[in-house]
Amino acid sequence: MLTGGKVGLRARHEDDIPILRTELYDDVVNGSRSEAGPWKPITPGSKDPRLVVDDTKETSVQFSVVELEGGSLVGTATFWGIDTHNRAAHIGLGLLPAARGKGYGKDVVATLCHYGFVVRGFHRMQIETLADNVAMLRAAESNGFVREGVLRSSAWVLGEFLDEVVLGLLAKDWNPKT
Ligand SMILES: CC(C)(COP(=O)(O)OP(=O)(O)OC[C@H]1O[C@@H](n2cnc3c(N)ncnc32)[C@H](O)[C@@H]1OP(=O)(O)O)[C@@H](O)C(=O)NCCC(=O)NCCS
């Protein structure tokens, strides 16, 4: 398990799946804001790739996020679009509603940076988020990510097009203590 200050990132366990499905992916607003495609319900027992991890896939790594104190599940964290030639990857995270606003998101990003830069030797990490997602922007920027651009009206979200912000962090600029 990877450990941060408040959270741990571990493998997906079978009993995480119903919790993530009902508390995270059944939420139409959260799903519409966090996923690239349209929200759809996930049938219990389905092998939806957001829930059931394929360990043989080289282009992504999926973690379950747990509280270090007590070990309870608080969300998911993902490396996706891994590009081993350019040594770059994208990151994403989603916390259960009760776990938001407690500093876990910031700690998950810090722990993902450790995994990306130290464990994997990446050169660059990237985050895309909606321009109004203040908590995600702050969690990224407080770990050293900088805004590199705005994708205007790029995301169809619940009846309107919203802007997305692209943030990047290079290994040479990463300060694990930020
Ligand atoms: C986005 C998310 C991962 C952030 O994690 P979090 O644990 O809630 O955020 P933290 O408590 O670590 O706070 C990070 C920063 O955002 C601020 N913040 C937290 N919630 C906020 C809110 N609702 N509004 C404004 N600022 C907020 C904190 O004050 C903190 O700022 P600081 O660095 O200046 O101290 C989490 O809220 C979440 O899972 N949201 C739903 C899914 C989502 O949006 N995922 C990202 C898709 S790209």
The ligand as a Gaussian input file, in Angstrom:
#p B3LYP/6-31G(d) Opt

LIG

0 1
 C      -12.399000      17.067000      -5.841000
 C      -12.052000      16.234000      -4.605000
 C      -11.222000      15.017000      -5.018000
 C      -11.229000      17.130000      -3.655000
 O      -10.933000      16.410000      -2.491000
 P      -11.330000      16.973000      -1.040000
 O      -10.839000      16.014000      -0.050000
 O      -12.776000      17.295000      -1.025000
 O      -10.493000      18.326000      -0.981000
 P       -9.533000      18.771000       0.227000
 O      -10.294000      18.693000       1.509000
 O       -8.237000      18.032000       0.119000
 O       -9.313000      20.309000      -0.117000
 C       -8.444000      20.754000      -1.132000
 C       -8.546000      22.260000      -1.209000
 O       -9.841000      22.635000      -1.731000
 C      -10.565000      23.424000      -0.795000
 N      -11.931000      22.936000      -0.831000
 C      -12.392000      21.726000      -0.417000
 N      -13.699000      21.627000      -0.673000
 C      -14.079000      22.802000      -1.219000
 C      -15.321000      23.300000      -1.704000
 N      -16.433000      22.565000      -1.667000
 N      -15.330000      24.550000      -2.220000
 C      -14.217000      25.301000      -2.284000
 N      -12.982000      24.867000      -1.854000
 C      -12.940000      23.633000      -1.325000
 C       -9.884000      23.186000       0.548000
 O      -10.036000      24.291000       1.415000
 C       -8.448000      22.979000       0.124000
 O       -7.861000      24.251000      -0.153000
 P       -6.392000      24.665000       0.358000
 O       -5.416000      23.816000      -0.429000
 O       -6.308000      26.097000       0.007000
 O       -6.352000      24.333000       1.804000
 C      -13.346000      15.739000      -3.872000
 O      -14.056000      16.852000      -3.391000
 C      -14.247000      14.883000      -4.753000
 O      -14.060000      13.686000      -4.831000
 N      -15.229000      15.519000      -5.420000
 C      -16.156000      14.819000      -6.284000
 C      -15.471000      14.136000      -7.472000
 C      -14.575000      15.066000      -8.252000
 O      -14.882000      16.238000      -8.488000
 N      -13.444000      14.505000      -8.699000
 C      -12.478000      15.205000      -9.512000
 C      -12.808000      15.009000     -10.952000
 S      -11.516000      15.669000     -11.976000

